[in-house]
Structures are given as C-alpha cells and as structure tokens.
C-alpha cells in the first residue's frame, strides 16, 4: 500500500505461494499490533495511533497512509492477497515489511476484523470480514484519508490462548514493539492509547 505503488491487491499465484515457507503467527495482542502497524508503515503513514483494550482483547490502529479503495478493501483479508508482490522475481526484491498477504487473513480467523479506509481522492468505505477473509458487509462512510483497522474479541474461538501471557506482559510487549519500530522509523509520530486513555507518545 505504498503511495508510490500503482498495483492493487490481488491474490498471488499458487506457484508464488508455494515459495513462501513462513506463515504469520498471531499469538498475542502485540502480534496483532505488529501486523497492523507494519501495514501502516508500508502505506507511507507519518502518523500512527495505536489503541489497546487488553481486558477486552481489542486493538485499533489508525494511520494517515495511502488508504485503500473499495475493491482493495474487499480483497484485503483474503489469503495470500497482496499489493506488495505479484510474481517470483518480486520475492528477490522485497522492499516492504509485509508481503505474503497472510496477516489480515490470520487475524480475521481469530477475531472480528473491521477496516475503514479512504484514499486521498476517493470515497471512504468500511468492510467487516468473515473468518474466511471474505467481506461480510461493505458500507460507504465519511473518513479522512488513511486507514483504521479494528480487531475485536481476539481469540474468542481459542480461549486457551487468552491465558498466557498475562495482560501486563502483553502490554509490555506492545510497548517494546512500538519503541523498536519508532527507532527504525524516526519520521513517524506515534500516539499510544490504553483503555481510551492516552498512554504515551513519540515524536520525530
């Protein structure tokens, strides 16, 4: 979703999928934050707001990146659908944090996923996804340019995963993750919220 890319989100060919051995593992709130924030950075965001509700197993990441149009939004959570690579040679020239097209699909399988997005010169739309990653509902909505991804009721179908690590340990992991990403992307303004209250912020 880099602002310089012209390609849209498309499912990868099976021969390209077979070449990618690694998969996305969503095992904590921090893992969800990582995947959503990496999408924001790949979209060219310079302002990212991360909100977490650990006891409610909810995460929201809002950015001012390039955004997605309605068609890309409807494809965003389909397995191995991505705008970042399209062929075998692209695997040798990856310039984005994410490229496999698995993260949003994995999140949709484990939580209720909604994404609202708008491009600089388009209309805003919000899509709710089924566990399969297919769009469940698409609505036109007023929205500033950028993307807001909301993950609710994480691990609702996998209660054992909610037992460890503890909420406090997960929040510590989120903090360390944001600090590490901020060091690697010093041009980005970060605003972090916990339970609807400002937690900490990092400026360029």
N, C-alpha and C positions, 0 to 999 in steps of 0.2 A: 504493500500500500504506500510505497514511497511516492512522493509528489512528482518525481521525475519519471515514474513508470507509466507506460500507456496501456499495458496489458490489463485485462480484467481477471477476476477469479475464475479459474477453470479447473475441472478435475484432471489430475495427472494421468497419463497413460500407464497401463499396468507394468510395462517394462521399466518405467522410471520408478514406480513404487517399489518394485522388487529390488532395486539397487539401494534402497534406503533401509538399512537394517534396524536402526534405532527407532524407538517409539516414544511418544510422550507419556510420562508417568505423572498423574495428578494424585498426589498423596497427602496434600495439606493445603491450608489457606495460602501459604507462601508460594506453593507451586502454581496456584491459580493466579495470584498477583503477578508472578514472574511471566507467565504466558501472556496475560493481557497487557502488561506494561511493555513487553518486547514488541507486541503488535503496534502499540502506540509509538514506540521509538522508530520502528520500521516505516510508520506512516508519516514520519517527519515532525512529530509533535515537539513543541518547545515548552509546553505547559501540561503537566500531568497531575491529576488529583486522584489519589487512591483512598478509598473509604472501606473500612473493615468493621464488621459486627461479629466478633468471634463467637459469642454465645448463640448467635442466630445463624452461624455458618453462611454468612453473606459477604460478598465483595462487590465493590463497584469501582471501575476505572474509567475516568473521563479525560479526554485529551482534545487538543486543538489541531490534530493532524489533518491529513488529506481527506479523510472521510471516505465513505462508500456510497455508491448509488443503490437504488432498489435491487437491481439484478445481482450485484455483488453481495449485498446483504443476504439475499435468499440463498446464495451458494456458500456463504462464509463458514458454516459449520458442517458441511458435507465432508466425509472422509477424503483426505488427500486432494482437497480443492484449494488452490493457492494462486496468487498472482505473482509469486516471487521466483518461481522456476517453471519451465514448461517442457524441457527436453533433457536428454542425457548430458549434453555438453554443459548445461547450466549447473549441474552438480559440481563441476570443477571450478565454477566461478561464482560461488555463493557470496553475496555481499549484504545479506540481511541476517538478523538474529534468528528468525524463524523462516522455514521454507518448506517443511514437509506437508503442511496442510492438515495436521493432526490435532493441534492443541484445542481449538474450539470444539471440534467433534468429540474429543475426550471429555471436555467439560460438560457438553450437552448430555452425555451419557450419565453423568454423575450428579447433575444439578439442574435447576431450572435456569435457562440462559435466555436473556433478552439483550438485544443490541439496538441502540438508536444511533443513527449516523446521518451526516449531511456533507456533501461536497461544497466547495466554495461557490459554485454557481448552479446548484441543484436544489431539489426539494428534500426535506428530511423525511426519513422513514424509520419505523421501529418494527423489528421482527422478533417473534418468540419462536423458539425451536423445540422440536420434538427430540426425544432421546436419540433418534436416528440421525439427527443433524438437519433434517428436512424442516423447512419453515412451517410452523403451526399457524401463525397469524401474522399478517403484514398490515401495518397501519401507516397512513401519512400523518406526519406530526411536525409541528414547528420545532426547529432545532438549529442551534448555532453550528457553523462548520466544525467538523470533528466527529468523534465517536464516544459514546457512553455504553460500556458493556457492564451488565449487572448479572451476577451469579447468585442465585438464592437457594437456600436449603441444600447446600453441598453435602454429598454423601447420604442423602435421605434414603437411598436404596441400599446403603452399605454402612449400617450403624456401627459396626466394629471399627471402622476407620475413624470414627469420631472419638474413640477412647484415647488414642495416643497419636502425636504428642499432646500435651495439655494445651489449653488456650494460651496460657502465659508463654509457653515455649514457642507456640506458633507465632505469637505477636513478636517475640524476639527475632524469629527467623525473618518475618516481614521487614522489621527494622533493619537488620543486617543486609537484606537483599536490596532495599531502597538505597542504603548508603553506598553499597558496591556499585549499583547502577549509576548513581549520581556522580561518583568518581570517574566512571567511564564516559559519562555524557554530561560534562560540566555546563553545557549551554542550556540545559533544561531546568525549568522551575518546577519543584516538586512540592505538593501540598498533601499531607497525610492526615486522615481523619479516623478516629476510633469512636464507635458508638455515637455518631452525629456530633462529635466534639473535635475541634482542632487538636491534633496530636503533636506534630512537628512539621517544619517546612525547611526546604533547602533552596537557596537561590544561586544563580550563576555567579 
